């Protein structure tokens, strides 16, 4: 599945993904792949799992845009292209 990060609570190491008309999907830092935190507005790809009280995202990664970057906030000025504005690696 894919979704946009709606909220990230850095101090609580979790956040929420926009789920359209449905309930937001919980995302935890432990389920992020190759990153430390997310920024609001970044597109991610994930596996969605039901849990008591809602849905949770697992194996969360950034969505690559059609220019080879990662999400709408790709930092093209970075040498080597390994750091991104959307996610702290």
C-alpha positions, 0 to 999 in steps of 0.5 A, a space after each residue: 500500500 501507499 499513503 502520505 504521512 499525516 503526522 509524525 511525533 518525533 518525541 513519541 517515535 510514531 505517527 499516522 498515515 492518511 487513510 482517506 475516509 478510513 481511520 488513520 494508520 499508525 506507524 512506529 519508528 521500529 517499522 521504518 526501513 533505513 530511516 530514523 523519522 518521517 516528515 509530514 507530506 512524504 509518500 511511503 509504501 508499507 504493509 498494512 496489518 490489523 491490530 486491536 483498535 485499528 491498523 498499523 504499518 509495517 516495513 515502511 519505505 519511501 516511495 521513489 518518484 519518477 526522477 529517481 528520487 524518494 518522494 516529493 522532497 528529494 534533495 537533488 543538491 546532495 552529492 551522491 543522492 543518499 540523504 533526503 529531506 523527507 527522511 533522516 537516514 
